[in-house]
Amino acid sequence: MQIKAVGTSGGKTIRNLLTTFLVDNTLALDCGSVCTGLTLSQQLEIKDVFVSHVHMDHIGELPLLVDNKALYGKTITIFATQTTIRHLREHVFNGIIWPDFEKIPSADEPALIYRQVEYFEEVEVGDYRLTPLPVNHINGSAGCFIQKGDVGFAYTSDTGETDVIWEWLGKQTALKGLVTECSFPADMENLAVISHHLSSPMLEGELTKLKSDADIFIYHLKPQFANRIREEIKGLDVHILTDGEEIVL
């Protein structure tokens, strides 16, 4: 399994791309910078998208991706929780902010299809088995565990302190790699708690809950504090991702 970390930043600058991961070129995990970080031909290869939640840094370029594929007569399927799908329908693909691609080019042959997922219930997504997992962020948020053969990969998306996902992942013998977040330095822990993110010390505490030898990759550093966060977590057995980096499992 090959995962391209298209965008890994917790904030946008001219040098940073927003959350987008691409699994084997066909499955996107969130779409913060899916168009900025990929060529048009790469975008057209994407068949499915898992949307963890509807914060702008995770869906910002999803409408553009759907439009690009629609112009080539290609359909895309979005996998998300009921709450996330409702938000996308009501606030994004609503005919005002962006066209309703469930009706374009026609209701019988739409460019966009939604597939509702439930926590802990495995679904088939192309060649993969995807299990949505609850995390501590906004209502309806989900991480996921993706497995193909005997290789498993987990993506927590944005999360604050939690127990359930770590306990569940610790039981997955196929888990080879995990992407999780660290948004704030130690002295901003109050903001991390309020916004349901992780600070450097909180990340360290969360990783002690995971009983696994999987490789740990960190994303979502706020660019304003990235150097401080790197310094604070340099003693942890983790790898901080950069935009465009590839993970091979």
C-alpha positions as CSV (number, residue, x, y, z in Angstrom):
1,M,0.0,0.0,0.0
2,Q,1.3,3.4,-1.0
3,I,0.0,6.6,0.7
4,K,0.9,10.0,-0.7
5,A,0.8,12.8,1.8
6,V,-0.4,15.4,-0.7
7,G,-1.1,18.0,2.0
8,T,-0.1,17.8,5.7
9,S,-0.4,21.2,7.2
10,G,-2.8,22.5,9.9
11,G,-2.8,25.9,8.3
12,K,-2.5,27.5,4.8
13,T,0.5,29.6,3.6
14,I,2.2,29.8,0.2
15,R,4.4,27.0,1.3
16,N,1.8,24.7,2.9
17,L,-0.9,22.4,1.5
18,L,-3.9,21.3,3.5
19,T,-5.0,17.9,4.6
20,T,-5.1,15.4,1.7
21,F,-3.9,11.8,1.6
22,L,-4.0,9.6,-1.5
23,V,-4.0,5.8,-1.2
24,D,-2.6,4.0,-4.3
25,N,-3.7,6.9,-6.5
26,T,-7.4,6.0,-6.3
27,L,-8.7,6.7,-2.8
28,A,-8.5,10.2,-1.3
29,L,-8.7,10.8,2.4
30,D,-10.0,14.4,2.7
31,C,-9.5,17.0,0.1
32,G,-8.0,20.2,1.6
33,S,-5.5,20.6,-1.3
34,V,-6.4,17.8,-3.6
35,C,-6.3,20.0,-6.7
36,T,-3.4,22.2,-5.8
37,G,-1.3,19.2,-4.9
38,L,-2.1,16.9,-7.8
39,T,-2.1,17.2,-11.6
40,L,-5.3,17.0,-13.5
41,S,-4.5,13.4,-14.7
42,Q,-3.8,12.4,-11.1
43,Q,-7.1,13.9,-10.0
44,L,-9.0,12.0,-12.6
45,E,-7.6,8.7,-11.2
46,I,-9.4,9.3,-7.9
47,K,-12.5,7.1,-7.7
48,D,-13.5,7.5,-4.1
49,V,-13.1,10.0,-1.3
50,F,-13.4,9.5,2.5
51,V,-14.4,12.7,4.1
52,S,-13.5,12.7,7.8
53,H,-15.4,16.0,8.6
54,V,-16.4,19.2,7.0
55,H,-13.9,21.7,8.3
56,M,-12.6,23.8,5.4
57,D,-9.0,22.5,5.6
58,H,-10.3,19.0,4.9
59,I,-12.9,19.8,2.2
60,G,-11.7,23.0,0.7
61,E,-10.9,21.6,-2.8
62,L,-13.5,18.8,-2.8
63,P,-16.0,20.8,-4.9
64,L,-13.2,21.6,-7.4
65,L,-12.3,17.9,-7.7
66,V,-15.9,16.9,-8.3
67,D,-16.2,19.6,-11.0
68,N,-12.9,18.5,-12.7
69,K,-14.0,14.9,-12.9
70,A,-17.6,15.8,-14.0
71,L,-16.2,17.6,-17.0
72,Y,-14.7,14.3,-18.1
73,G,-17.9,12.4,-17.4
74,K,-16.4,10.7,-14.4
75,T,-18.4,10.0,-11.2
76,I,-16.9,10.2,-7.7
77,T,-18.2,8.5,-4.5
78,I,-17.9,10.2,-1.2
79,F,-17.9,8.0,1.9
80,A,-18.8,9.8,5.1
81,T,-21.0,9.7,8.2
82,Q,-24.6,10.7,8.1
83,T,-23.8,14.1,9.7
84,T,-21.0,14.9,7.4
85,I,-23.1,14.0,4.3
86,R,-25.9,16.3,5.6
87,H,-23.5,19.1,6.0
88,L,-22.0,18.7,2.5
89,R,-25.5,18.6,1.0
90,E,-26.8,21.6,3.0
91,H,-23.8,23.9,3.1
92,V,-21.5,23.0,0.1
93,F,-23.2,21.2,-2.8
94,N,-26.4,23.1,-2.3
95,G,-26.8,24.9,-5.6
96,I,-25.6,28.2,-4.0
97,I,-22.1,27.7,-2.7
98,W,-21.5,25.1,-5.4
99,P,-23.7,23.1,-7.8
100,D,-25.6,20.1,-6.6
101,F,-23.7,17.4,-8.4
102,E,-26.1,14.7,-7.3
103,K,-28.3,16.2,-10.1
104,I,-25.5,17.0,-12.7
105,P,-25.4,16.0,-15.5
106,S,-28.7,14.3,-14.4
107,A,-30.2,12.7,-11.4
108,D,-30.0,9.3,-13.1
109,E,-26.3,9.7,-13.9
110,P,-24.9,12.1,-11.2
111,A,-21.3,13.1,-11.0
112,L,-21.4,12.7,-7.2
113,I,-22.7,9.8,-5.1
114,Y,-22.8,9.7,-1.3
115,R,-22.3,6.5,0.6
116,Q,-23.2,6.7,4.3
117,V,-20.9,4.9,6.7
118,E,-21.3,3.8,10.3
119,Y,-18.7,3.6,13.1
120,F,-17.0,0.2,13.3
121,E,-18.9,-1.1,10.3
122,E,-16.6,-2.2,7.5
123,V,-17.4,-1.2,4.0
124,E,-15.8,-2.1,0.6
125,V,-14.2,0.9,-1.1
126,G,-12.6,-0.3,-4.4
127,D,-10.0,-2.8,-3.5
128,Y,-10.0,-1.9,0.2
129,R,-11.9,-2.6,3.3
130,L,-12.6,0.6,5.2
131,T,-13.7,0.8,8.8
132,P,-14.9,4.3,10.1
133,L,-13.8,5.1,13.6
134,P,-15.0,7.7,16.1
135,V,-12.7,10.5,17.1
136,N,-12.9,13.5,19.4
137,H,-13.6,16.4,17.1
138,I,-16.7,18.0,15.7
139,N,-20.0,16.1,15.6
140,G,-19.9,13.4,12.9
141,S,-16.1,13.3,12.6
142,A,-14.5,10.0,11.8
143,G,-11.1,8.5,11.4
144,C,-10.6,5.3,9.4
145,F,-8.8,2.0,9.2
146,I,-8.1,0.8,5.7
147,Q,-7.0,-2.7,4.9
148,K,-5.9,-4.5,1.7
149,G,-4.7,-8.0,2.1
150,D,-2.6,-8.3,5.3
151,V,-1.6,-4.6,5.3
152,G,-3.6,-2.0,7.3
153,F,-3.3,1.8,7.6
154,A,-5.1,4.1,10.0
155,Y,-5.9,7.8,9.7
156,T,-7.3,9.5,12.8
157,S,-7.9,12.8,11.0
158,D,-8.3,15.6,13.5
159,T,-8.8,14.6,17.1
160,G,-8.5,15.6,20.7
161,E,-7.9,13.2,23.5
162,T,-9.7,9.9,23.2
163,D,-9.5,6.2,24.1
164,V,-11.8,4.3,21.8
165,I,-9.8,4.5,18.6
166,W,-6.5,3.6,20.3
167,E,-8.1,0.6,21.9
168,W,-9.6,-0.6,18.7
169,L,-6.5,-0.1,16.6
170,G,-4.4,-1.9,19.2
171,K,-6.3,-5.1,18.3
172,Q,-5.6,-4.9,14.6
173,T,-2.7,-7.1,13.8
174,A,-2.6,-5.9,10.2
175,L,-1.9,-2.3,11.3
176,K,1.4,-1.2,9.8
177,G,1.1,2.6,9.7
178,L,-0.8,5.3,11.4
179,V,-1.3,9.0,10.7
180,T,-2.4,11.2,13.5
181,E,-2.3,14.9,14.4
182,C,-0.4,17.4,16.5
183,S,-1.7,20.9,16.1
184,F,-0.3,23.0,19.0
185,P,2.8,23.4,21.2
186,A,2.8,22.6,24.9
187,D,1.9,26.2,26.0
188,M,-1.2,26.2,23.9
189,E,-2.8,23.1,25.4
190,N,-5.9,25.0,26.5
191,L,-6.7,25.9,22.9
192,A,-6.0,22.3,21.9
193,V,-8.5,21.1,24.4
194,I,-11.2,23.7,23.4
195,S,-10.8,23.0,19.7
196,H,-10.5,19.2,20.0
197,H,-7.0,18.9,18.8
198,L,-3.7,17.7,20.3
199,S,-0.8,19.6,21.7
200,S,2.7,18.1,21.9
201,P,2.3,16.6,25.5
202,M,-1.2,15.4,24.6
203,L,0.1,13.6,21.6
204,E,2.7,11.8,23.8
205,G,-0.1,10.8,26.2
206,E,-2.3,9.5,23.4
207,L,0.4,7.3,21.8
208,T,1.0,5.5,25.1
209,K,-2.6,4.2,24.7
210,L,-1.8,2.5,21.4
211,K,-0.5,-1.0,21.8
212,S,1.1,-1.5,18.4
213,D,4.4,-1.6,16.7
214,A,3.0,0.4,13.7
215,D,5.0,3.3,12.2
216,I,3.5,6.6,13.5
217,F,3.3,9.6,11.2
218,I,2.3,13.1,12.4
219,Y,0.5,15.8,10.4
220,H,-1.6,18.9,11.0
221,L,1.1,21.1,12.6
222,K,0.0,24.7,12.6
223,P,2.7,26.5,10.5
224,Q,2.9,29.3,13.0
225,F,4.1,26.8,15.6
226,A,5.6,24.0,13.5
227,N,9.2,24.5,14.6
228,R,8.3,24.5,18.3
229,I,6.2,21.4,17.9
230,R,9.0,19.6,16.1
231,E,11.4,20.4,18.9
232,E,8.9,19.3,21.6
233,I,8.2,15.9,20.0
234,K,11.7,15.1,18.7
235,G,12.1,12.5,21.4
236,L,9.1,10.5,20.3
237,D,9.3,7.6,17.9
238,V,7.3,9.3,15.2
239,H,7.9,10.8,11.8
240,I,6.6,14.3,10.9
241,L,5.2,14.3,7.4
242,T,5.9,16.9,4.8
243,D,3.8,17.8,1.7
244,G,4.3,15.4,-1.1
245,E,6.0,12.7,1.0
246,E,5.1,9.0,0.3
247,I,4.5,6.3,2.8
248,V,5.0,2.7,1.6
249,L,3.6,-0.1,3.8
